[in-house]
Amino acid sequence: MSKQKLVVIGNGMAGMRTVDELLQLAPEQYQITVFGAEPHGNYNRIMLTPVLFGAKSIDDIMIHDFAWYRRNRITLHCGKDKAVVAVDRVKRRVIAKDGTTAEYDKLLIATGSLPLMLDIPGRETEGVMGFRDIADVQTMIEKAQTKQHAVILGGGLLGLEAANGLMQRGMQVTVVNRAGHLLNRQLDKQAAGFLQRQLEDKGIEFRLGVTISEVVSRDHHISKVRLSDNSLLPADILVMATGILPNIALGQAMDLDCERGIIVDDNLQTSDPRIYSVGECVQHRGEVFGLVAPVYEQAKVCAQQLAGRTSAEYRTLLSATMLKVTGIDLFSVGDFEGDSTCQQQVLVDHAQGVYRKIVLRDNVIAGMIMYGDTSDSAWYLNLVKNRTNVAAIRDRLIFQPVELAA
C-alpha cells in the first residue's frame, strides 16, 4: 500500500512535536516532507535565553539535527528560499520561494508567530530587532562584544530574559515598560516590586510607565531612544519584546478561515478538512497561544488525528508561568487578582525575599503567585488544575503542602 503524503509547513517546536508523536503512533503511514524558513534543524526556542547569556550553545538546543530527518526518511527543505509562499488547495500542492514544490494528501500548517514590532518612528534603523530566533540571538551576542548600551522595550517574560542575557554579556541594560510594574500579566504590583528590586541589584535599570516614541540614529545605526516623557536614553541596540502575533499570512492567502489566528476545531482541523494547524499560529475556541504546554498538547492531539485516532480532541489547558533568569524563582498561575467573590491569603517575608498570594473562590484556588521560593509550585499547581476543595487545610494552605485527607 502506498503511503499518504504529509507536508508540514514550519520546522519549529509545534510542527515537529506533531511529527515526533506521529512517528510513534504510525511510523509507516506517511511520506513526510517539511519546509522551514530557518537554515537549521528543529531547535528549542525556549532555550534561546541560555544561549544568549552563554550557558548553552546552538548545538545544545537542537531537538532534531539534520541526521534525525535522514534517519526517519523525512525530506527537509530549509532556509530562506524554502519558505512556503503559496499553497494550491485544488491541486494539493505546496510551493516554496525558490520554486520547490511538494504534493500532499494531508497538510499541517505550523507557521508559529512573529515578534510584534511596534510602529515607532526610526524602527527600520540598524540595531532595532526582535528576540525570536537563532539569528536574533547571534546578532545580540555580536553587538554585545563591541557595544555598550542596550534598551529592551517590554517588561514581560521575554523582555526580562533578554535584559538578563545582555547584562551577563557585559552591556548596560535599561528596560522600558509601558505598564507601571513588571510582568503585569503574570504578577501583581507587590510581587513585581520584589522582582524589580532583585533585578536592580543585578544591575538592570528600569523606566516604567513610559514607552519609546522615537528611535534616534547616527550613521544609519541606532544611537538613542526618545521616551514618551521626552527623555533620551543611549542605545546601541533596541530589542522589542512587546509580544507576538500569530503568523497567519499564508493561511489568509490560502483562504482558510482566520481571525487573530488560523481557526481550528477540537480536531485541530482548519476550514479545509485536509489541512491541520497547530501552535502559535492557531486560534481555538477564540483563544491564541504563546506558551509551550498548550502547543505540545495540540501536537499530541493532532498526531492522533493524523494517525486515524479521531476520538482525540483538544482542550485548552491551564498554563503556569516561570521566568528563566538565573537566581530568580517565580511562579504564577490562574486568576491572581480575583474579584469581590474571592478571598486572598498573602505571605510576605522581606528579609527572605519571599512573597506568596493565594486567591480562593468557594474554597478552590482560582490563582496564585509565588516569588522567591517556588519549591512547592507543583503541589499547588495540582490543586489549581484539579479544582481541589481546600476547606480542610485552608488555615495552613499558604505555608507549605499539607496532606489532604482522602
Salt bridges, closest charged atoms under 4 A:
ASP20 OD2 - HIS64 NE2 2.94
GLU21 OE2 - ARG17 NE 3.60
GLU28 OE1 - LYS3 NZ 3.31
GLU28 OE2 - ARG73 NH2 3.70
GLU38 OE2 - ARG45 NH2 3.50
ASP98 OD2 - LYS82 NZ 2.73
ASP105 OD1 - ARG92 NH2 3.77
GLU124 OE2 - ARG123 NE 3.23
GLU126 OE2 - LYS143 NZ 3.14
GLU161 OE2 - LYS324 NZ 3.43
ASP188 OD2 - LYS357 NZ 2.98
GLU214 OE1 - ARG226 NE 3.13
ASP229 OD2 - ARG207 NH2 2.73
ASP266 OD1 - HIS284 NE2 2.80
ASP266 OD2 - ARG285 NH2 2.66
ASP266 OD2 - ARG315 NH1 2.93
ASP272 OD2 - ARG89 NE 3.03
GLU280 OE1 - ARG132 NH2 2.56
GLU313 OE1 - ARG315 NH2 3.43
ASP335 OD2 - ARG361 NH2 3.34
GLU337 OE1 - LYS357 NZ 3.78
ASP339 OD2 - ARG361 NH2 3.41
ASP373 OD2 - ARG356 NH2 3.92
ASP376 OD2 - ARG356 NH2 3.45
ASP395 OD1 - ARG396 NE 3.61
